[in-house]
């Protein structure tokens, strides 16, 4: 009910409590209670005994009511779960997925106490500055195709950044969003599967939107950045999330219906890895050479000094030298 009242207030210049109550089939007292709840969340709503209610300004929080207003998606984001704080959006999404949460459910939180990236690394999550979301996906895919999903998400995230800022993001294989040579975001994919089918995928996306360098811990400051730091002004987190969910649905739908080939070409146009000399670390193994391409499965192809080409399925990539433009 609260989101319906908010939507009505945003659409009308002035509306009385009586009008709102009649349109929603609730009492004026109930309208008043819901309006006060919205005010406690940070919305500015003016009221006058004769003129009624007037919506003044939104809260800066990533509330479902905020994101849903104007979001035109069919699946991704139709159900949005908000947490002020969580250990990780992936933890919340995993519990929900196990309990049957629907395809496209989005989990958003303002602060992660144990945000994580690939290989169990921590992901710094200063409250009210970044975007930390997880999307529950239930595709009809074989598990062997799941490694393509973070590349799909990288394309969608890059599209969203370009829509809300003048920035030109690049993607470092497999999942880092790079701006100005520094990391602005990352993607984490976890799944539950059987031998021949996927039960669900948990797609985690973290982007430093308005995070200032001073909020990063000391070891991270030299390699991390944010959209605001790069473009010189704060970015609407709500607008960014709306674009991210819309672009994710568009790219993901294309992936499911038409395959990976076209998305692979877009990813290659955005990447900063192919054509570079790289050092790849995977467990105790280390590989150096020239990054030649990504194959049709999304894996990195690296030509070693002896001319042999290795297929990298997973690992940490460090760019050591740019060999071509």
N, C-alpha and C positions, 0 to 999 in steps of 0.2 A: 504493500500500500504506500509506503514511504516513497518508493521510486516513482509511483504514479503521480503523487502530489508534486514531487520535484519536477517531473516532466511537464505537468500542467503549469506550474509556476514559471518555468523557463519559456513556455510558449506564449504566455499572456503577459501584457504590460501590467495589468492590474486584474485581480480576480478576488472576489469576496469569499469568505469562508462558507457562506451559504451556497454559493455557486459550486464551489469545490465539493462540498458535501453532497449536493444533489447529483453531480456528475459521477461521483464515486460511490454513491449509496451509503454514505456514512454521516455521522452527526458533525455539527460544527465544532463540538468539543473534541471529537476525534481528530478533525483537521488541525485544530490548534495544537494538540499533543504531538502530532507528526511534524508540524512546522517547527516546534521547539526542539524536537530530536534532530532535525536538519541543522538548526542553529548550533546545537552542541557539537555537531560534526565539523563546523567551521563555515557553513553557508551564511551569507548575509542576506536576510529577508526582512524587508520593511513591512510594517503593518499599520493600518489606519482604521479606526472604527467605522468611518464612512466610505473609505476607498478600497478597503480590503488589503490583500497581500501583494507585495511587489518583490520580485527576485532581483537582487542587486549584484551579487558576485558568488563565484564558486569557491569551494575549498580546494586546497592544493593536493588533497589526498587522492589516491588511485582507487576511489570507491566504485563499486559496480554501477551505481547510478550515474556516475560521471562518465565512465567509459562506454556504457550502453547507449547513452544519449548521442545519437548520430552514427553509431556503429552499424554498418550494413553488411553483416556476414550471415551465412546460412548455418554454419556449424561452429566454427571456432569463435568462442567468446559469447555464445548464446547463454551459457551458464558460467558465471564468474564468481569465484569464491575469494573473499578478501580476508586477510589476516594483518592486524597491525604488527604482529611479531610472530616469527616462527623459527624453528631451527634452520629449516630450508624449505623453499617451495616444493622441492623434489620430495621431501619427506611427507608433506601434506598431500601432494598429488599421488604418491605411492599408496598411502592408506586409502584415499578416495577411490583410486583405480581398483584396488583389491576388493572394495565394497561395491563395485559396479558403476562408478561414475561414468556418465555418458561421454561419447566421442566428442572432442572439442572443448571439454571443460577446461577452464583457465583458472589457475591459482596465482594470486598476486599477494605479495606482502611488502610492507614498508621497510622492515628490518629483518635480516636473517642473523641469528646468533651463531649459526654454524653453516653458513653458505659454502657450497662446495663447487669446485670445477672438476676437470678431468683428472682421473687417477687419484681421487680423494684429496686433491689440493683444496685449500680454503679459498673462498671468494669473498673479498672484503665487501661489506654491504652497509655503508653508512645510511642511517635512516633518512627518508624523505628527500633523497638526492638522486638515487638510481632507480632503475626498473628491474625488478626481480620477478620473473614469472615462470611458471611451468604449465605446459599444455599436455593434456591427456589425449593420446591419439589411439584409435583402434582400427588400423588399416588392414585390408585383406592383402597382406604381403608375406612373402617368405622371409625368414630371419636374415638370409644372405643379402637382402636389399636394404636393411636398416642402416648400414653405414652411409648410405646416400642421404639419409634424412638430415643430418647436421649440415651438409652442404646445401641442401634445399633451404634450411633455416637461415644459413649465412646469406644466401641471395635475398631472401625476404627481409632480413634485418637491414641489409645494405640499402634495399629499396626504400624502406621506411626512413632511414637516416637521411637519404637524399631528398625525401619528400618534405621533411620538417626543418632541414638545415641546408645551407649552401655547401656542405662538406662532401667530399668524395672519398668514401670509405674503401678500404681494400680488405681482402680476406687472406689470411695466412692459413695454409692447410694445417689441420682440417677445419678449425672452428674458431679462430681468433679474428675479431673485427679490429682492424688497424686504421688509425687516423693520425696523420703527421708522424708516422713511424712508431707510434705507441699504441698499446692495447686499450681499446675503449669498450670492448665487450667480448663475451664468450658464449659458447653453446655446449650443452651437455646432454647426451642422449643415453637413457637407460631403458631397458625393456624387460618384459616378461614374455617368454615364448615357449612353444613346444618345438619338436624337431622340424615340423613343416609349416608352422604358422605362428604369427605374432598374436599374443593375447592383448598386450597394450604397450605403447611407447610413452615414456615420460620425457618430454622435450623441454629442457631448461634453458632459458635465455636470460642473460644478465647484461645490462648495458649501463655504463656510467653516463648518466644524462647530465645532471647538474653538479656532479661531485667535484669539489675543489681538490687540488693536489694536496693541500694541507691535511685533508681527511684520510688520505691513504697512509698506511704505516710506512716507516722510513725505507725498508728494502724495496717497496713497490713504487715509490714516487718517481723514480727515474724511468720506469717502463710503462706506467699507466697514465691515461688521460681520460677526458670526458668530452661529450659533445659541447658543453658550455665552454670549457677551456679552449677548445679548438675554434669555435665560431665567435667567441667573445661576448656571448650573452646567454642568459638562461633559456632553456627550451621547455615548452609545455610538455610535462610528462604524460598528461592525459592524451593530448594530441598524438604524441609519439606512440603510446600503447595502441590507440585506435588504428593508426597506420600500420603498426607492426602486425596486429591481428588480421587486418584486412589483407595485407600483402602476404602474410603466411598462408591464409586460406587460398589466395589466388595461386601462389607458387606450388603449394602442396596439392591442390586439386589438379593442377597441370601435371605434376609428378605422378599422381595416381592414375590419371586417365591416359596420359601420353608417354609416360616413361621419363627417363633421366636425361636423354640426349640433349634436348634444347636447354634444360637448366644447367647441364654441364658446360655448355658453351657460354652461358651468361656468367656462371661462376668463374670460368677461365678469364673472361674479360675483366672481372673484378679482382682477380687474385694478384698477390705480390710474390708468389712462391715459384711458379714456373719461370724458368730462365735464370734462376738464381743458383748460386753455389750454396749447398745446405749441409748441415750436420744434423743427423737424425739419431736420437737416443731412444732406445726401447729396452727397458730393463737393463741388463748388463751389456747389451750390444750397442755398438755405435757405427754409424754409416755416414760416409762423406761422399759428395759428388754433386752433379748438376741435376736439378729438378727439371725433368723433361716435360712432364704432362701429368694429368690424372686420367686413369683408364675409365672404361664404361661403368665400372662398379664404384668409382670415386676414390680409388686408392692411388697413392702417389708413386710415380715412376722416377727412379733416380739412377743416373748413369755414373758408375764408379770410375775410378782412375784407370782401371784395366779395360774399360769399355763395356763391361757387363752391366745390364740393367736390372735393378732390384725393384720389386714391387713392395712398397711400404703399406702395410695394413693399418698400423697404428704406431704412434710414437710422438716424441716432442721434436719439433723442427726449429732449428735456429738458422736464420739466413746469415751467411758469412760474407757473401759478395754477390752483387748484381751483375750477371753476365750479359743480359740482353734487355731491351726495353719492352 
